[in-house]
Amino acid sequence: MGWYLVPWRRFDDFTGRSRRSEYWIFSLLSILILFILCVLGLLLLDEHKDVGALLLMMAGTYYLAIIIPSLGCAVRRLHDTGRSGWWLLINFIPMVSIVLLVFFLMDSESGTNQYGPNPKSIGSPTEVTPIVMESQTATVVAANGPGLTQWERVAYIFSAPSKTFEDIKRGNKSWWMPFLVVALVGYLFFAAVAYKIGLQQVVANQIHLNPKSEERMAMVPEAQRQKANEISVYITEGVFVVSPALTMDIIGLLSLGLWGTINLAFGGKGNYGQILAVWFYASLPSAIKTVLGVVVIYAGMAPESFNIKNFAPTNIGAFLNPLETNKALYTLASSLDAVTIWTLVLLGMGTAIVAGVKRTSGYIAVFGWWAIFVLIGVGIAAVTG
């Protein structure tokens, strides 16, 4: 069980090495947990629908939660055999990906390689994380002393964000506090939506906002329509339930892209853990938008006018009628969100600070990717509208 816990403790560590015991015990136990939850959920779904649905939601949550630690462990396992983590990209090549299985089964490269010392020389799983963390932070602590607390870093994001990002650069990369703040506010929003709007109404509103879907639903028999609505409600509830794990994965994967961009394209020297921490702290303004959404709900919003995809008046799209506005224009207007821009500014600033590059480079990297995603979204809206 000890080896299963190591990848969780090294969640944001894409450096160093991992021996076979760490990789395979974590992978096989994760598969077993997913298998048990899915099988029990499917078996109980007919006679005990709520219990079955809960187990399937738990399976989905667990699957989302293990994506980043699994990816990090796989990269470190490749490092342990003397190979770059970029070898994971061959997963996208059919049949050839079997090569990765061979690599993961190989023994550790003897001695110290370019990624660090042989993990077999460290010892038991309970010794791995402390030794890794000590090697990563000993120099930082000696040079800078203790850093800010997480609460101080949260507070400074809204008053002096550069202090938070400088602290992260010094090696204080813990990001659990902003994650928990955003997750807690998200669940409060879920409670407000469920109590004041109703998940059935949320689903009905989304169908109404898509005339093509509404037309298709009107053509199916009543029994099928009710079943489809029931499934949609379960999916909506499931998305709310797993949203913290989903958010963690999205930020983790986007951080990988930003990490590669700032280092390869702009000559930065930040590590993945620093970029990940910056992203979580930069995301704190989203909690304000979520709280504003709760205020709007309790201020007397008509349930039939609630739009789960644009629930707070922080962008131009919130003041437009999505049924009367060109779909591409509405998507673009919704993307020009004040809280999103605030987050991007913080992200660009923090990325530049931890990577040791000019702030303009950080802003170009962040806003460049944002512009690409916005254009893709507008293009899809134009095609499907």
N, C-alpha and C positions, 0 to 999 in steps of 0.2 A: 504493500500500500504506500510505503514511503516514496518509491519511485513515481507513483501516480501523481503525488502532490507536487513534485519538483517542477514540472512544466507550468503549474498554476502559479507557483512562487516566482518563476522566471517569465511571467506573462509577456513583458515588453522587451525581453532579451533576445536579440537576433545576432548576438555575437557569442564567441566562445564555442564550446563543444559539448555534446551530449552523447553518452555511451548507449549501447544497444538496450540495456536494461531500462533506462529512462524512456526511450522512444517506444519500445514495444509494449511495456507494461501500461503506459499511458494510452497508447493506441488501442490495444486489445480490450482493456477495461472500458474505455469509452464506447467501443463498438458493442460490448456486452450490455452496458447500461442502456444505450439507445435501442438495442434489440428487445430487451425486456420491457421497456416503457412502451414501445410501439406495438408489440404483440399483445400485451395486456390491454392497452388502449383500444385496439381493434376488436379484441374478444369481448370487451365490456360495452362497446359502443351501442350495440343494439338494445340490450336489456337494461343497462345502466348508463344512459347516454351522458349524463353530467360527469360521472367518474371517468368514463372512457375518453371524453373530450379533454378532461383535465390532464389525464396521463399523456395524451398526444401533445397537448400544449407544453407539458413538462419536457417531452422528448424534443420538441422544436426549440424550446428555450435552451436545453442542454447542448443541442447541436450548434446553435448560434454561439453559445458561450465558449465552446472548445475550438472554434475556428482559428483564432489568433494564437493561443498557446500551442495548438497542433502545428501551425505553420512555423512558429518560432522553434519548436522542438525538431521539426524536420530540417530546418536550415542548420541548426546546431549539429544534428546527426550527420549531415553532409560535411560540415566543417570537420567533424571527428574523423572522417575518412580522407581528409585532405582536399575536399572539393568545395567549390563555391556554392552558395545557396541558390544561385541562378539556375542550377541544374533542375530545380523544381519546375521550370517552365516547360520541360519536355512532357509534363503531364498533359499538355494540350495536344500532343502528337499521338494519335491512336497507335496501339501496339508497342511503340517505342518506349512508352512510359514504364514498361516492365523493368527497364534498366534501373529505375529508382528502387525497386524492391531489392534488387541485387546489392545496390549501394547501402541500403538500410540494414541489410543482413551482414555486411562486412564488419570485421573487427576494427577497433580503434587503431588509428595510425600511431605507431610507437613514438614515445618521446613527445617533445613539444613541437607543434607545427605552427604555421603562420596565424592560426586562430586561437592558440593558447596551449596550456599544458594538457597532457593526457588525462581525461576525467577519471580513469581508473586509479590514478595516483591520489585522488582526493579522498576516496573512501565511501562511506555509507551515504544514502540519500539525505539523511538529516544533516550531513556535513556539507553537501554540495552548495546549497543556496547561501549559507553564511560565508563560505569561502569566496564564492563568486562575487557577492555583494561587497565583501571586504576589499577584494582586489579592484573593484570598480570605484570605490569611494574613499579608500584610505588616503590617497593623495589629495583629494578634494577637501576632506575634513582637516587634514594637517595644514593645508594652505589657507583655508577660509573659515574654519571653525563651524559651529552649528549654524544652519540656515534658518529661514523663516518657517513658521508652522504652516500647516495646510490652511488653517483659517485665515492667517495673515495673507497668504498668497491669494485666497479667494477674495478677501477685502480689497487688496491692492489692484486686482483686475479692474475694479470699478473706479479707482482713484489714482493709482500710479502703476499701470500695467508693466512698465519696464522693470520695476522692482521684482515682480513675480517672475518674469522671464529671465532676468539676471540670476535669480536664485536657482531656477531650473538649470541654467547653464553651468552653475557651480556644482551641479551633481545631485540636487535635491529634486528627484523626478517623480515622487509619489503623486498620483492623480486620482486617488480614490475619493477624496472629499468632493471635488467638483462633479464627479460621476454620480455620487450618492445624492447630491443636491438636485441635479437635473432629473435623476430617476424619481426622487421623492415628489418633486413638483409635477412630473409627468403622471404619476399615479393619482395625485390630487385632481389633476385635470380629467383623468379617466373617470374618477368618482363623480365629478361635476357633470360630465357628459352623460354618464349612465343614469344619474338621478334626475337631472333637469331636462335632458333631451331625450334619452332613451336610445339604445343601440339599434332598435328596429327603425326608429325615425332617422338615425344617421344613415343607415343603409338605403332607406327610401329616398332620402335627399340626394344621395350620390347617384342613384338610378335616374332620378328626375333631372339632374344636371347633365346627364348624357342622353340626349333624345334618341339616339340609335339604340342604346341599351333599353330605354323605356319602351320603345316600339317593339323590340324583340320580346320583352317580358310580357307585353300585352297580348302577344300572339300565342303564348303557351297556355296549356290548361291550368285551371286554378290550383289544382293539387301540386303540379310541378312548380308553379310560381311560389307557392307557400314553402315548398321544400327548398327551392333556390334561395329564398329570403332567409330561411332558417340557417342554411349553410353560410350565407353571407354574414349573418349576425355572429355566428361562431368564429368566423375568420376575423371579423373586426375585433371581437373580444380577444382573440388569440394574439393579434398584432399589438394590442394595448398591453397584454400580459407580458409578452416577450420583448417589448420595446427597449428596456434597458440593455438586454443582451444584444439585440439588433443594433442599437446605437453604438455599443462597444465595438462590434465587428465593423460597422461602417467607418467609424473613426479610425480603427486600427488599420483597415485596408487603405483608406485615403491617406493616412499618415505614411504608409509605405511609399505611395506615389509621390507625396510631397518631399519625403526624405530623399528619394532618388533624384528628384528634380533639382532641389536646392544644392545637393552635393555634386551631381554630375554636370548640370547645366550652368551653375553659378559658382562652382568651386568652394562650396561650403564644407564645414567639418563637423556638423552636428551628427549625433547618433540617433537611432530610431527611438529610443526611450525618451530622449529630450523632445523630439518632434511630437511624439504621442502625448506627452504631458502638456506641451504648449497647446495642442488641439483641444484637450479636455478643458483646460482653463479658459481658452478663448471661446469655448462653447457656452460659458456661463450666462451671457446675455440672453440666450434662448430661454432660460428659466423665467426671465422677465416677460417675454412674449407669452409663455405658457400661462403665467399668473394673470396677465392681461386677458387671455382667453377665458379664464375662469371668471374674472370680473364681468366680462361681456355676457357670459352665460347667465350669471346671477343678476345682471342688470335688467333682465326681462326680455332677452332675445327670443323671438318666436321660434319654437323648435323646428318648424318646417322651413325656416330660412337659414338654418345652421349648416355651414360648409366645413367639414372636418379637415379639408385640405387647405383652407384659408380661414382660420378661425379668429384671427385678431387683426384689428385695423392698423397694421404696421407697413402695408404696402399699397400701391395704387390699385391693384386688382381687387382688394377688399371693398373698394367703393364702386366697383363695376358689377353689372349684372352678367354673370357668366353665360346666361342663355341668350343675351342680346348683344354680346361682344364677340368679335372674331376670336376664335379659339387660340390662334397663335399670339394675337395681341394680348389676350387675357393672360396667357402663360408668361409672356414677357413682363407684363405689368405686375404680376404676382411675384416674379423673380426679383424685382427692384424693391426689396424689403429692407427697411431701416435696420432691423435687428441683424439680418444677414450681413449687411454691409459693415455694421459694427463688428460682428464676429470676424469677418474677413480682414478688416484692418488690424484687429488684435492678432490674428493668426499670422499675417504678413510680418508684423512687428516682431512677434515672438520667434518666428522661424528665422528671421534675419539675425536676431540677437544670439540664439543658441548655435546657429551655424557659423557665426562670425563673418557675415557678409553685410554689404550695405542694405539699408532698409528698402531702398528702391528695388533691390533684387528680390527681397522677400515679398514685396507687394506684387511685383511682376509675376512671380511664380504662383502666388495664391490667386490673384485676380485673373491670371491667364487661364488657369484650370477652371475657375468659376465661369468665365466667359464661354469656354468650350462646352461645359455642361449646359449652360443656359441656351446656347445656340442649338444644341442637340435637342433639348426639350421643346424649344420653339419650332424646330423643324418637324419633329414628330407630331406636334399639335397641328401644324399646317397641313401635313399629309393626312392625318386622321380626321381633321375637322371638316 
